[in-house]
Amino acid sequence: MAIERTLSIIKPDGVERNLIGKVLTKFEDAGLKVVGARLMHLSVREAELFYWVHRERGFFGELVEFMSRSAVFVTVLEGENAVAANRDIMGATNPENAAEGTIRKEFALSIGENTVHGSDSQENAANEIAFFFSGTELHGAR
Protein backbone atom coordinates (compact mmCIF):
# COMPACT_ATOMS: atom_id res chain seq x y z
CA MET A 1 0.00 0.00 0.00
CA ALA A 2 1.15 3.51 -0.80
CA ILE A 3 1.80 6.27 1.70
CA GLU A 4 -0.14 9.27 0.42
CA ARG A 5 -1.11 12.74 1.49
CA THR A 6 -4.54 14.29 1.21
CA LEU A 7 -6.19 17.54 2.15
CA SER A 8 -8.97 17.70 4.69
CA ILE A 9 -10.90 20.78 5.75
CA ILE A 10 -13.12 21.03 8.78
CA LYS A 11 -15.69 23.45 7.43
CA PRO A 12 -17.22 26.43 9.25
CA ASP A 13 -20.08 24.40 10.72
CA GLY A 14 -17.58 22.01 12.33
CA VAL A 15 -15.30 24.75 13.66
CA GLU A 16 -18.26 26.79 14.95
CA ARG A 17 -19.56 23.76 16.88
CA ASN A 18 -16.11 23.03 18.37
CA LEU A 19 -15.72 19.67 16.60
CA ILE A 20 -12.06 19.96 15.53
CA GLY A 21 -10.80 17.49 18.14
CA LYS A 22 -13.58 14.97 17.52
CA VAL A 23 -13.01 15.04 13.76
CA LEU A 24 -9.22 14.76 14.05
CA THR A 25 -9.64 11.82 16.45
CA LYS A 26 -11.58 9.92 13.78
CA PHE A 27 -8.76 10.42 11.27
CA GLU A 28 -6.02 9.55 13.76
CA ASP A 29 -7.88 6.48 15.05
CA ALA A 30 -8.02 5.24 11.45
CA GLY A 31 -4.24 5.52 11.10
CA LEU A 32 -3.94 8.88 9.37
CA LYS A 33 -1.39 11.34 10.70
CA VAL A 34 -1.71 15.15 10.67
CA VAL A 35 1.42 16.49 8.95
CA GLY A 36 0.20 20.06 8.44
CA ALA A 37 -2.55 22.16 9.99
CA ARG A 38 -3.84 25.70 9.81
CA LEU A 39 -6.82 27.52 11.31
CA MET A 40 -7.83 30.28 8.93
CA HIS A 41 -10.70 32.37 7.66
CA LEU A 42 -11.04 32.09 3.87
CA SER A 43 -11.83 35.29 2.02
CA VAL A 44 -14.60 35.14 -0.56
CA ARG A 45 -11.93 35.24 -3.29
CA GLU A 46 -9.96 32.37 -1.73
CA ALA A 47 -13.12 30.26 -1.45
CA GLU A 48 -13.98 31.06 -5.09
CA LEU A 49 -10.51 30.03 -6.25
CA PHE A 50 -10.44 26.85 -4.19
CA TYR A 51 -13.87 25.70 -5.42
CA TRP A 52 -13.44 27.11 -8.96
CA VAL A 53 -14.08 23.67 -10.47
CA HIS A 54 -17.71 24.03 -9.29
CA ARG A 55 -18.24 27.55 -10.69
CA GLU A 56 -20.86 26.45 -13.24
CA ARG A 57 -22.92 24.53 -10.69
CA GLY A 58 -25.98 26.03 -9.07
CA PHE A 59 -24.60 25.68 -5.55
CA PHE A 60 -21.32 27.56 -6.20
CA GLY A 61 -22.39 30.90 -4.70
CA GLU A 62 -23.88 29.25 -1.62
CA LEU A 63 -20.73 27.13 -1.17
CA VAL A 64 -18.45 30.17 -1.41
CA GLU A 65 -20.60 32.12 1.05
CA PHE A 66 -20.62 29.20 3.49
CA MET A 67 -16.88 28.49 3.28
CA SER A 68 -16.01 32.16 3.85
CA ARG A 69 -18.46 32.87 6.69
CA SER A 70 -16.08 31.90 9.51
CA ALA A 71 -12.93 29.93 10.27
CA VAL A 72 -11.99 26.59 8.73
CA PHE A 73 -9.37 24.11 9.98
CA VAL A 74 -7.24 22.91 7.08
CA THR A 75 -5.11 19.79 7.49
CA VAL A 76 -2.84 17.58 5.46
CA LEU A 77 -3.28 13.95 6.39
CA GLU A 78 -0.70 11.28 5.64
CA GLY A 79 -1.03 7.52 5.65
CA GLU A 80 -1.64 4.39 3.62
CA ASN A 81 -4.04 5.20 0.78
CA ALA A 82 -4.84 8.48 2.53
CA VAL A 83 -7.21 9.79 -0.16
CA ALA A 84 -9.50 6.76 -0.05
CA ALA A 85 -9.19 6.40 3.72
CA ASN A 86 -10.15 10.04 4.24
CA ARG A 87 -13.17 9.67 1.95
CA ASP A 88 -14.30 6.54 3.82
CA ILE A 89 -13.98 8.25 7.20
CA MET A 90 -15.87 11.34 5.98
CA GLY A 91 -18.81 9.39 4.58
CA ALA A 92 -21.19 10.28 1.76
CA THR A 93 -21.68 13.97 0.92
CA ASN A 94 -25.32 13.72 1.91
CA PRO A 95 -25.34 12.79 5.61
CA GLU A 96 -28.61 10.89 5.12
CA ASN A 97 -26.69 8.47 2.88
CA ALA A 98 -23.55 8.33 5.01
CA ALA A 99 -22.61 5.12 6.82
CA GLU A 100 -22.89 4.90 10.59
CA GLY A 101 -19.76 6.04 12.37
CA THR A 102 -18.63 8.41 9.62
CA ILE A 103 -17.99 12.08 10.27
CA ARG A 104 -20.87 13.26 8.13
CA LYS A 105 -23.33 10.80 9.65
CA GLU A 106 -22.39 11.91 13.16
CA PHE A 107 -21.78 15.63 12.73
CA ALA A 108 -23.18 17.05 9.47
CA LEU A 109 -26.15 19.38 9.71
CA SER A 110 -27.20 19.03 6.06
CA ILE A 111 -25.85 18.24 2.61
CA GLY A 112 -24.55 21.83 2.43
CA GLU A 113 -23.19 22.02 5.97
CA ASN A 114 -21.55 18.61 5.97
CA THR A 115 -18.65 19.41 8.30
CA VAL A 116 -15.69 18.24 6.18
CA HIS A 117 -14.07 18.47 2.76
CA GLY A 118 -11.61 15.90 1.47
CA SER A 119 -9.63 15.54 -1.74
CA ASP A 120 -11.19 13.10 -4.20
CA SER A 121 -8.03 11.98 -6.02
CA GLN A 122 -4.24 12.00 -5.63
CA GLU A 123 -3.98 14.67 -8.33
CA ASN A 124 -6.53 16.92 -6.63
CA ALA A 125 -4.90 16.26 -3.25
CA ALA A 126 -1.56 17.56 -4.56
CA ASN A 127 -3.20 20.67 -6.02
CA GLU A 128 -5.32 21.33 -2.94
CA ILE A 129 -2.39 20.87 -0.55
CA ALA A 130 -0.32 23.32 -2.63
CA PHE A 131 -3.19 25.84 -2.46
CA PHE A 132 -2.88 26.05 1.33
CA PHE A 133 0.65 24.92 2.27
CA SER A 134 4.23 25.32 1.10
CA GLY A 135 6.35 22.18 1.22
CA THR A 136 8.34 23.47 4.18
CA GLU A 137 5.18 23.71 6.30
CA LEU A 138 4.56 19.96 6.09
CA HIS A 139 6.17 17.28 8.23
CA GLY A 140 6.10 13.50 8.10
CA ALA A 141 7.41 10.60 6.07
CA ARG A 142 8.31 12.47 2.89
Salt bridges, closest charged atoms under 4 A:
ASP13 OD2 - ARG17 NH2 3.23
GLU16 OE1 - ARG69 NH2 2.71
GLU48 OE1 - ARG45 NH1 3.36
GLU56 OE2 - ARG55 NE 3.96
GLU78 OE2 - ARG5 NE 2.84
GLU106 OE2 - LYS26 NZ 2.88
GLU113 OE2 - ARG69 NH1 3.12
GLU128 OE1 - HIS117 NE2 3.14
GLU137 OE2 - ARG38 NH2 2.48
